Amino acid sequence: MSYKNILVTGGCGFIGSHFIHHLLKKYKDINLVNVDLLTYCGNPENVRDIADDSRYNFYKADIGDYNAMSSVLKKHQIDCIVNFAAESDNNKAVSSPVDFARTNALGTAVLLEAARQAGVKRFHHISTCEVFGQLPLKSKSKFSEKSPYNPRTPYNAAKASGDLIAKAYHHTFGLPVTISYCANNYGTHQFPEKVIPVFAIRAIQNDPLPVFKSSGNKREWIHVSDHCSAIDLVLEKGRAGETYNVGTGLEKTVTNIADDVLAILKKPKTLKKIVPDRPGHDSRYLLDSSKMKKLGWKPKIKWHEGLEETLNWYKNNPKWWQPLLSRSNSWK
Ligand SMILES: NC(=O)c1ccc[n+]([C@@H]2O[C@H](COP(=O)([O-])OP(=O)(O)OC[C@H]3O[C@@H](n4cnc5c(N)ncnc54)[C@H](O)[C@@H]3O)[C@@H](O)[C@H]2O)c1
């Protein structure tokens, strides 16, 4: 690893906690700082096993708090930041849109400014395929890194805003920024508000699976460990000022996912229940990830194998998810 002191923000969330485990396992000689505000979906259990690792430090803080961020950057001589911290749920974005602008746009701006003042050598910003808007359902089109931004929900509009500020910090101040746009992630430890954990837990409990009316809408899926290996490669080989799409090409409709979950868990198809669409429900996203492949990245986990591993984990870890259900909009 080219960097020694790495700050991961949002490291108690789903992808951030996987990324921290990925780095600490692979690189013995790094120091890792995790800053997380522990919002309703930030879960210290996700990093409990590394709490005593001498290479690891945790701070409960807001990326939008300039003094707190500056002090962490200085104290730990951070040379690389990977910014996962965000409000990330499209359903919550409909009920509390301002929270999304505060963290995903303003919080990112504050962290960028703290990074500029501290002179960090790399600021990697985690973005999403959703900033590009939606693709027609019946088409073969894909988003490239050069596709225009066209966000349609408060979540992806706030993510797009954060991206644009990050790009401006590169162009205006020369901050070495890279951005990755990733497809929908799945895997263990995902907060039970997103579709796969919701389907998994409901199926395990023999409860109906809520399938949006536009059940043919498609998403591109990637196992979280493949996302982590892509970010790692961008830190090593990516160039400042560049952006990278991270996807697998695997598209699934909501109905496909419900059917796959029910089949793996050996539950009847009759558990599917059609519910009204969420406002602003995008039809389709798909990324052209050839730039990442040229950099040397390849996803490794096959859908069926990754989904089975994920579902088994939810089946075997009710102690992890049971206390979270009361905090999730999907269960109220
Ligand atoms: N989940 C996906 O499918 C997906 C796909 C593409 C991109 N992303 C992006 O990846 C990142 C991580 O997503 P996730 O699914 O792990 O989300 P998550 O909701 O599981 O985790 C987000 C974490 O950020 C923390 N956080 C929120 N606001 C904060 C703030 N102001 N300061 C510090 N910490 C704060 C939360 O406590 C939580 O631990 C996000 O930026 C998201 O936009 C996610």
The ligand as a Gaussian input file, in Angstrom:
#p B3LYP/6-31G(d) Opt

LIG

0 1
 N      -24.786000       0.284000      -0.638000
 C      -24.627000       0.418000      -1.943000
 O      -25.162000      -0.385000      -2.725000
 C      -23.795000       1.548000      -2.517000
 C      -23.544000       1.580000      -3.898000
 C      -22.739000       2.597000      -4.408000
 C      -22.203000       3.548000      -3.554000
 N      -22.489000       3.505000      -2.231000
 C      -21.886000       4.529000      -1.360000
 O      -21.013000       3.858000      -0.459000
 C      -20.961000       4.558000       0.778000
 C      -21.269000       3.612000       1.915000
 O      -22.557000       3.021000       1.709000
 P      -23.131000       1.944000       2.726000
 O      -24.113000       1.148000       1.969000
 O      -22.013000       1.277000       3.434000
 O      -23.909000       2.909000       3.725000
 P      -24.306000       2.717000       5.241000
 O      -25.549000       3.548000       5.378000
 O      -24.326000       1.298000       5.643000
 O      -23.108000       3.420000       6.029000
 C      -22.919000       4.800000       6.106000
 C      -22.084000       5.095000       7.350000
 O      -21.816000       6.506000       7.360000
 C      -21.995000       6.977000       8.692000
 N      -22.323000       8.411000       8.616000
 C      -23.478000       8.962000       8.149000
 N      -23.407000      10.308000       8.228000
 C      -22.175000      10.603000       8.759000
 C      -21.503000      11.821000       9.046000
 N      -22.092000      13.015000       8.864000
 N      -20.248000      11.762000       9.552000
 C      -19.648000      10.554000       9.781000
 N      -20.246000       9.376000       9.512000
 C      -21.488000       9.400000       9.009000
 C      -23.127000       6.131000       9.254000
 O      -23.128000       6.146000      10.683000
 C      -22.810000       4.765000       8.665000
 O      -21.943000       4.030000       9.499000
 C      -21.953000       5.720000       0.644000
 O      -21.223000       6.868000       0.309000
 C      -22.863000       5.303000      -0.496000
 O      -23.378000       6.414000      -1.168000
 C      -23.264000       2.527000      -1.683000

